[in-house]
C-alpha cells in the first residue's frame, strides 16, 4: 500500500496491505451545497453528509446562500452538531458578508465570528456598488476573517446558461462570456491589494482567470484559489443535445480553458480542487435546458476523477493529497483540528465501477457521468 499520509497522521492499524491501494488523509471540500436549510427536497445534512463520508470527505465547507441565509452566528453551532450527528461529517460554515447577501450593508460579522464561521462571503451575489464592496471588505478585515469570492460580473452573465461559444450559439442558448469571470476577478484582486485582506477565489473556470491568479501570486498578494473537479474533465461539448445534466454555473468552458486549468493546477497556481457538489432531485433537470436548475452531484465521482488526473500525469499521488486534503485544510483555517481529528481513507485507483443511480450514495443523481464506467474509488473510510 502506498502510504500518502503526511507527518503527524498516524497510520491506522489492521489494514489490508494491498500494494495497489493508496492510504490518504480524509478529503477536505472547500465548496459543497448540502441543501439544508431550505432545499431538503434535493438533499439533507443526513443524506449528503453520509454520501460525503462514504466518498472520503470528512470536512466540508458550505457557502452562506442557503434559505435562510447563514448570517446568524447563534445558529451555526446547531448546524454543525446536526451535520456531525446525522451525517458523520465536520461542517465548516462560511458566513454572509452582507445582510441577507443583498450587497447593501455588512452582516453581523462579529456574531458570525463568535458563532465559529471560518470565513465570510457574498456567495457570488452582487454588491450595490463598488464602494459598498470596498467598505464591507474593510469592515471584515478588522475581524481578521478570510473572504471567499466566487467571481462573476452579473451585468455580463445575466440570463446566460452556457459558455459563450460555438456550442451555445448552435443550440440557441444565451452565453456567459469568460470575461464575466475575469472582470469580477480583476476588481476583487484590486480590492484585496487595497484592503490587505486574505482572500480565496473559488471555482475558477477559464484561462484568463488562471493568468490573473498567477500574476497576483507573483505580486505577493494573500490569495489562494480552487477549481471544481468537473471543470478539469468536461468542456462545453458536454451540453450537446441540450444535456441538462451538464448545466452548471460557472459553465463548462472550452478545451483551451480546461487545459489552462490543468496547467494551473500542475504548476501550483491553483491551490485546491473542490467538489462544487450540488445535488438535485429528478424533476430539477426535467425541463428545457435553460429552465432547468444548474448543478452537478459530485461527491460520488470525485475520487474517480481525481485518479484520472494522476493517470493523465497532471498530478502525482503526493500532489493530489496536497490539492484535496492539505491545502484545502490550510485555506479553511482548520489545519490544527484536521490533524487532531485525523482519520484516513483507502483508495483503489484501479477499481472500475459504473455510475448509476444505485451506485451513487448522494440523494442527488444529477451527473453528466451517468452511465459511464469510471476507475478509482474509496474502498474504506477510517474515521473515529
C-alpha positions in Angstrom: 0.0 0.0 0.0 1.3 3.4 -0.9 1.3 5.5 2.3 0.4 9.1 1.4 -0.3 10.2 5.0 1.6 13.3 5.9 3.8 13.6 9.0 1.5 13.8 12.1 -1.1 11.5 10.8 -0.8 8.1 12.4 -1.2 5.1 10.1 -4.3 3.1 11.2 -3.8 -0.5 12.4 -5.4 -3.6 10.9 -5.2 -2.5 7.2 -5.2 -5.0 4.4 -1.8 -4.2 2.8 -2.8 -4.2 -0.9 0.2 -2.8 -2.8 -2.0 -1.2 -5.4 -4.0 0.8 -2.9 -3.4 4.4 -1.6 -3.7 5.4 2.0 -4.6 9.1 2.2 -5.8 11.5 4.9 -9.5 12.5 4.7 -10.7 14.8 1.9 -11.5 18.4 2.6 -14.1 20.1 0.4 -14.0 23.8 0.0 -17.4 24.2 -1.6 -20.4 21.9 -1.4 -24.1 22.6 -1.0 -25.8 20.1 1.2 -29.2 21.7 0.6 -30.1 22.2 4.2 -31.5 24.5 5.4 -34.1 25.4 2.8 -33.9 22.9 -0.1 -34.4 19.5 1.6 -36.2 18.2 -1.4 -32.8 17.9 -3.0 -30.8 16.6 -0.1 -30.2 16.9 3.7 -27.4 17.1 6.1 -28.0 13.4 6.8 -28.1 12.2 3.1 -25.3 14.4 1.8 -23.2 14.1 4.9 -23.3 10.3 4.6 -22.6 10.5 0.9 -19.6 12.8 1.6 -18.2 10.5 4.3 -18.6 7.3 2.2 -16.7 9.0 -0.6 -13.8 10.1 1.7 -14.9 13.7 2.7 -14.7 14.2 6.5 -14.6 18.0 6.4 -17.0 20.0 4.2 -17.2 23.8 3.8 -20.6 25.3 2.9 -21.3 28.7 1.4 -23.9 31.0 3.1 -26.5 31.1 0.3 -29.0 28.8 2.0 -32.6 29.6 2.9 -32.4 31.3 5.3 -29.1 32.9 4.6 -26.3 31.8 7.1 -26.0 35.2 8.8 -26.9 34.3 12.4 -23.9 33.2 14.4 -26.1 31.6 17.1 -27.5 29.1 14.5 -24.1 27.8 13.3 -23.4 25.6 16.2 -26.6 23.6 15.9 -26.0 23.2 12.1 -22.5 21.8 12.8 -23.8 19.5 15.5 -26.5 18.0 13.3 -24.0 17.6 10.4 -21.8 15.5 12.7 -24.6 13.6 14.4 -26.8 12.9 11.4 -24.2 12.9 8.5 -21.0 12.0 10.3 -19.0 14.9 8.9 -17.4 18.1 10.2 -19.2 21.1 8.8 -17.4 24.4 8.3 -19.5 27.4 7.6 -18.8 30.5 5.5 -21.0 33.3 6.9 -22.7 36.0 5.0 -20.6 39.1 4.2 -23.6 41.4 3.8 -27.1 41.3 5.4 -29.2 38.8 3.6 -26.5 38.6 0.9 -28.2 41.7 -0.6 -25.0 43.6 -1.0 -26.2 46.7 0.7 -24.7 46.7 4.2 -22.5 44.5 6.3 -23.8 41.5 8.1 -23.2 40.9 11.8 -19.7 39.7 11.2 -18.8 39.8 14.9 -21.7 37.5 15.7 -20.7 35.1 12.9 -17.1 35.0 14.1 -18.3 34.2 17.6 -20.5 31.5 16.1 -17.5 29.8 14.6 -17.6 30.7 10.9 -14.3 30.1 9.1 -14.8 33.0 6.6 -17.3 35.3 5.1 -18.6 35.7 1.6 -21.3 37.3 -0.5 -21.6 33.9 -2.4 -21.4 35.3 -5.9 -24.2 37.8 -5.2 -23.6 41.4 -6.4 -22.9 44.4 -4.3 -25.0 47.6 -4.7 -21.8 49.3 -5.9 -18.1 49.1 -5.6 -17.8 51.5 -2.7 -20.1 49.2 -0.7 -17.9 46.3 -1.6 -14.8 48.2 -0.5 -16.2 49.3 2.8 -17.6 45.9 3.6 -14.3 44.3 2.9 -12.5 46.8 5.1 -15.0 46.1 7.9 -14.5 42.3 7.6 -10.7 42.8 7.6 -10.9 44.3 11.1 -12.0 40.9 12.4 -9.2 39.1 10.6 -11.6 36.9 8.7 -10.8 35.4 5.3 -13.1 36.4 2.3 -14.3 33.8 -0.1 -15.0 35.1 -3.6 -17.0 33.4 -6.4 -16.1 35.8 -9.2 -18.9 36.8 -11.5 -20.0 40.1 -13.1 -23.8 39.9 -13.3 -24.1 42.6 -15.9 -22.1 40.3 -18.3 -23.5 36.9 -17.2 -27.2 37.8 -16.6 -29.5 35.3 -18.3 -26.6 33.1 -19.6 -26.8 29.4 -19.2 -23.7 28.1 -21.1 -20.2 29.2 -22.1 -20.4 31.8 -24.9 -19.1 29.9 -27.9 -20.0 27.7 -30.8 -21.9 25.1 -28.8 -24.2 27.7 -27.1 -24.8 29.5 -30.4 -25.6 26.3 -32.3 -28.1 25.4 -29.6 -29.6 28.9 -29.4 -28.6 29.2 -25.7 -27.6 32.5 -24.2 -23.9 32.5 -23.4 -21.8 33.6 -20.5 -18.5 35.1 -21.7 -15.3 34.2 -19.9 -14.8 38.0 -19.3 -17.8 37.9 -16.9 -15.5 36.0 -14.5 -12.2 37.8 -15.2 -13.7 41.3 -14.9 -15.0 40.4 -11.4 -11.8 38.7 -10.5 -9.7 41.7 -11.6 -11.8 44.0 -9.5 -11.7 41.7 -6.5 -7.9 41.3 -6.7 -7.5 45.1 -6.7 -9.8 45.2 -3.6 -7.5 42.6 -1.9 -4.5 44.7 -2.7 -6.1 47.8 -1.3 -7.5 46.4 1.9 -4.9 43.7 2.7 -7.5 41.1 3.4 -6.7 37.4 2.9 -8.9 36.0 0.1 -9.8 32.7 -1.5 -11.2 32.6 -5.0 -13.5 29.6 -5.7 -14.4 27.7 -8.8 -12.2 29.4 -11.4 -13.2 28.3 -14.9 -11.2 30.0 -17.6 -7.7 30.6 -18.9 -7.6 34.3 -18.2 -8.5 33.7 -14.5 -5.6 31.4 -14.1 -3.3 34.0 -15.7 -4.7 36.7 -13.3 -4.1 34.5 -10.3 -0.6 33.7 -11.4 0.1 37.5 -11.6 -1.5 38.1 -8.2 0.6 35.4 -6.5 3.7 36.7 -8.3 3.0 40.1 -6.8 2.7 38.5 -3.3 -1.0 39.1 -2.7 -2.5 37.0 0.1 -4.7 34.9 -2.2 -5.5 31.3 -3.0 -7.9 29.7 -5.4 -9.6 26.4 -6.3 -11.2 24.7 -9.3 -14.2 22.4 -9.4 -13.3 18.8 -10.3 -15.8 18.7 -13.2 -14.1 21.7 -14.9 -10.9 19.6 -15.2 -12.7 16.8 -17.1 -15.6 18.3 -19.1 -15.9 21.1 -21.6 -19.0 22.8 -23.2 -19.1 19.8 -25.6 -20.9 18.0 -22.8 -24.1 20.1 -23.3 -24.5 18.8 -26.8 -28.1 17.8 -27.4 -29.3 20.1 -24.6 -27.9 17.8 -21.9 -29.1 19.5 -18.8 -27.1 17.2 -16.6 -24.1 19.2 -17.7 -25.7 22.6 -16.9 -23.7 24.1 -14.1 -22.6 27.7 -13.1 -20.0 28.8 -13.7 -20.5 26.9 -17.0 -18.3 24.3 -18.5 -15.9 26.1 -20.9 -13.7 25.5 -23.9 -10.9 22.9 -24.3 -8.4 25.8 -24.2 -9.8 26.8 -20.8 -9.7 23.3 -19.5 -6.1 22.8 -20.5 -5.2 26.1 -18.8 -6.9 25.0 -15.6 -5.0 21.7 -15.6 -1.7 23.5 -16.2 -2.5 25.9 -13.4 -3.2 23.0 -11.1 0.1 21.4 -12.1 2.3 24.4 -11.6 0.8 25.4 -8.3 -1.2 28.5 -9.4 -4.4 26.7 -8.4 -4.1 25.5 -4.8 -7.0 23.1 -4.4 -9.8 21.1 -6.1 -13.3 21.4 -4.7 -16.3 19.2 -5.5 -18.8 22.0 -6.0 -21.4 19.4 -5.1 -25.0 20.4 -5.8 -27.4 17.6 -5.5 -30.8 18.0 -7.2 -34.0 15.9 -7.4 -35.1 14.2 -10.6 -37.6 17.0 -11.6 -35.0 19.7 -11.4 -33.4 18.6 -14.7 -36.7 17.7 -16.4 -37.4 20.8 -18.4 -35.9 22.7 -21.4 -32.2 23.3 -20.8 -32.4 27.0 -19.9 -35.3 26.3 -17.5 -33.6 23.6 -15.5 -31.7 24.1 -12.3 -27.9 24.3 -12.6 -25.8 21.9 -10.6 -23.9 18.6 -10.6 -23.9 16.0 -7.9 -20.2 15.4 -7.4 -19.3 13.5 -4.2 -19.6 10.1 -5.8 -17.5 10.7 -8.8 -14.9 12.9 -7.2 -12.3 10.3 -6.4 -12.5 8.5 -9.7 -11.9 11.8 -11.5 -9.0 12.6 -9.1 -7.4 9.2 -10.0 -7.8 10.2 -13.7 -5.8 13.3 -13.1 -3.0 11.1 -11.8 -3.2 8.8 -14.8 -3.2 11.8 -17.1 0.0 12.9 -15.3 -1.5 16.2 -14.3 -0.8 15.3 -10.6 1.3 12.7 -8.8 -0.5 10.9 -5.9 1.5 13.1 -3.5 0.4 16.3 -5.2 -3.2 15.0 -5.2 -3.1 14.8 -1.4 -2.0 18.5 -1.3 -4.8 19.6 -3.6 -7.7 17.7 -2.0 -6.5 17.3 1.6 -3.7 19.5 3.0 -4.1 22.8 1.0 -7.9 22.9 1.5 -7.5 22.4 5.2 -5.0 25.2 5.3 -7.2 27.5 3.2 -10.2 26.8 5.5 -8.0 27.6 8.6 -8.7 24.1 10.1 -5.2 22.7 10.0 -4.9 22.1 13.7 -8.3 20.4 14.1 -7.8 18.5 10.9 -4.7 16.8 12.2 -6.1 16.3 15.7 -9.3 14.6 14.4 -7.2 12.5 12.0 -8.6 9.6 10.1 -7.7 8.1 6.8 -9.2 6.7 3.6 -8.1 3.8 1.4 -8.3 4.3 -2.3 -8.3 1.6 -5.0 -7.2 3.7 -8.1 -7.8 0.7 -10.3 -11.4 -0.3 -9.3 -13.8 0.1 -12.2 -17.4 0.9 -11.5 -20.4 2.2 -13.4 -22.1 5.5 -12.4 -25.8 4.7 -11.9 -28.5 5.9 -9.5 -27.9 2.7 -7.5 -24.2 3.1 -7.2 -24.4 6.8 -6.1 -24.7 7.5 -2.4 -25.9 11.1 -2.8 -29.6 11.8 -2.8 -28.9 13.8 -6.0 -28.4 11.6 -9.1 -27.7 14.6 -11.4 -24.4 13.9 -13.0 -23.2 14.1 -16.6 -21.1 11.0 -16.0 -24.3 8.9 -15.6 -23.9 5.5 -17.3 -20.2 5.9 -17.7 -17.6 3.4 -16.3 -15.1 5.2 -14.1 -11.9 4.0 -12.5 -10.9 4.7 -8.9 -12.9 4.6 -5.7 -12.8 5.0 -1.9 -12.9 1.4 -0.6 -12.5 2.1 3.1 -13.0 5.0 5.4 -11.2 5.0 8.8 -12.8 7.8 10.8 -13.4 7.8 14.6 
